[in-house]
Amino acid sequence: MRQVLFLGLFFALLTLPGLALAQEEMKMILPIDVLDAYAYPTADDAKESAVFLTLKSHKAEDDRLIKAVALVSDTTKIYSDTAKEDAIELPANEQVVLKPHGPYIMFTDLTIPLSSGDAFPLTLTFEKEGDIEVMVNVRPQTENNTANEQ
């Protein structure tokens, strides 16, 4: 019996590196990764907030974020680095960070206040890739994360 358990454990340990590699390869299958999506808490009567996140492309062609929709807001706008664009360019095999003083997603008509610890779904629509749904975490604004966003 011990011998069977030992052999089973031995073969299980042999497959672990293969499983880790398979998980890494599965991550690369997604054409666009959306990382660290967050918003800050709002006052009860606030009507505006913003969402920040990182978009990482694994695609061979450029794409554009053209729309964002969330149930926490009746109106959502996309602000790019250039005033004349209401879309965010996502170059092939690159990443774009949406942050304060850069491109970001703006809620201009919140339907509920955002509280620290909350999370809500956000649907991002890309010109070529289509819809990707992500969860946005509401986290407190601190001096550290504000300084890192500049």
C-alpha positions as CSV (number, residue, x, y, z in Angstrom):
1,M,0.0,0.0,0.0
2,R,2.8,2.4,0.9
3,Q,4.5,1.6,-2.4
4,V,1.3,2.5,-4.4
5,L,1.0,5.8,-2.5
6,F,4.6,6.6,-3.0
7,L,4.4,5.9,-6.8
8,G,1.2,8.0,-7.0
9,L,2.9,10.9,-5.2
10,F,6.0,10.5,-7.4
11,F,4.0,10.7,-10.6
12,A,1.9,13.6,-9.4
13,L,5.0,15.6,-8.6
14,L,6.3,14.8,-12.1
15,T,3.2,16.3,-13.7
16,L,3.3,19.6,-11.7
17,P,5.7,21.4,-14.0
18,G,3.6,20.4,-17.0
19,L,0.5,21.7,-15.4
20,A,2.1,25.1,-14.6
21,L,3.3,25.3,-18.2
22,A,-0.2,24.5,-19.4
23,Q,-1.7,27.2,-17.2
24,E,0.8,29.8,-18.7
25,E,-0.1,28.7,-22.2
26,M,-3.8,29.0,-21.4
27,K,-3.3,32.6,-20.3
28,M,-1.7,33.4,-23.6
29,I,-4.7,32.1,-25.5
30,L,-6.7,35.2,-24.4
31,P,-6.3,37.8,-27.1
32,I,-6.6,40.7,-24.6
33,D,-5.9,40.6,-20.9
34,V,-7.5,43.1,-18.6
35,L,-5.5,43.5,-15.4
36,D,-6.0,45.3,-12.1
37,A,-9.3,47.0,-12.9
38,Y,-10.2,49.4,-10.0
39,A,-12.2,52.5,-9.1
40,Y,-12.1,54.6,-6.0
41,P,-14.9,55.0,-3.4
42,T,-17.3,57.9,-3.9
43,A,-19.4,60.1,-1.7
44,D,-23.0,59.2,-1.4
45,D,-24.1,62.1,-3.6
46,A,-21.3,61.8,-6.2
47,K,-22.3,61.4,-9.8
48,E,-18.8,60.9,-11.3
49,S,-16.1,58.3,-10.9
50,A,-13.4,56.7,-13.1
51,V,-12.1,53.2,-13.8
52,F,-8.4,52.5,-14.2
53,L,-6.9,49.2,-15.5
54,T,-4.2,47.7,-17.7
55,L,-5.0,46.3,-21.2
56,K,-2.5,43.8,-22.5
57,S,-2.7,42.7,-26.1
58,H,-1.6,39.2,-27.3
59,K,-2.9,39.9,-30.8
60,A,-1.0,40.3,-34.0
61,E,-3.1,43.3,-35.0
62,D,-4.0,46.6,-33.4
63,D,-7.4,47.0,-31.7
64,R,-9.3,49.9,-30.0
65,L,-11.4,50.1,-26.9
66,I,-14.5,51.8,-28.2
67,K,-17.1,51.4,-25.5
68,A,-17.5,50.6,-21.8
69,V,-20.8,49.7,-19.9
70,A,-21.4,49.2,-16.2
71,L,-24.7,49.0,-14.3
72,V,-23.3,51.4,-11.7
73,S,-23.6,54.3,-14.2
74,D,-26.1,55.4,-16.8
75,T,-23.4,57.1,-18.8
76,T,-19.9,56.0,-19.5
77,K,-17.2,57.8,-21.5
78,I,-13.8,56.8,-22.8
79,Y,-11.1,59.4,-22.6
80,S,-7.9,58.8,-24.5
81,D,-4.6,60.7,-24.5
82,T,-5.8,62.8,-27.4
83,A,-8.8,65.1,-27.0
84,K,-10.1,64.2,-30.5
85,E,-10.5,60.5,-29.8
86,D,-13.3,58.8,-27.8
87,A,-11.5,55.4,-28.1
88,I,-8.3,54.0,-26.7
89,E,-5.8,52.5,-29.1
90,L,-4.3,49.1,-28.1
91,P,-1.3,48.3,-30.3
92,A,-0.6,44.7,-31.2
93,N,1.4,42.8,-28.5
94,E,1.7,45.8,-26.3
95,Q,0.0,47.1,-23.1
96,V,-1.8,50.3,-22.3
97,V,-2.3,51.5,-18.8
98,L,-5.5,53.5,-18.0
99,K,-4.6,55.8,-15.1
100,P,-5.3,59.3,-13.8
101,H,-3.7,62.0,-16.1
102,G,-3.8,59.4,-18.9
103,P,-6.4,57.5,-20.8
104,Y,-9.3,56.3,-18.5
105,I,-12.9,55.3,-18.4
106,M,-15.3,57.8,-16.8
107,F,-18.7,57.3,-15.2
108,T,-20.6,60.6,-15.5
109,D,-24.0,59.5,-14.0
110,L,-23.5,57.0,-11.2
111,T,-26.6,55.2,-10.1
112,I,-25.2,54.1,-6.8
113,P,-22.3,55.2,-4.6
114,L,-19.1,53.1,-4.8
115,S,-17.8,51.8,-1.5
116,S,-14.5,50.4,-0.6
117,G,-14.5,46.6,-0.9
118,D,-17.3,46.6,-3.5
119,A,-16.9,45.1,-6.9
120,F,-19.0,45.5,-10.1
121,P,-18.9,44.1,-13.6
122,L,-17.7,46.2,-16.5
123,T,-18.1,45.3,-20.2
124,L,-15.4,46.6,-22.5
125,T,-16.1,46.6,-26.2
126,F,-13.2,46.4,-28.6
127,E,-13.5,47.3,-32.3
128,K,-12.2,43.9,-33.5
129,E,-12.2,41.7,-30.4
130,G,-15.8,42.5,-29.3
131,D,-16.9,42.3,-25.7
132,I,-14.8,41.4,-22.6
133,E,-16.4,41.4,-19.2
134,V,-14.2,42.2,-16.2
135,M,-14.8,42.8,-12.5
136,V,-13.8,46.2,-11.1
137,N,-12.7,46.4,-7.5
138,V,-13.4,49.5,-5.5
139,R,-10.4,50.2,-3.3
140,P,-9.4,53.1,-1.0
141,Q,-7.3,55.9,-2.4
142,T,-4.0,56.1,-0.6
143,E,-0.9,58.3,-1.0
144,N,1.1,55.2,-2.3
145,N,-1.3,54.2,-5.1
146,T,-1.9,57.9,-6.1
147,A,1.9,58.5,-6.4
148,N,2.3,55.3,-8.5
149,E,-0.4,56.5,-10.9
150,Q,1.3,59.7,-11.9
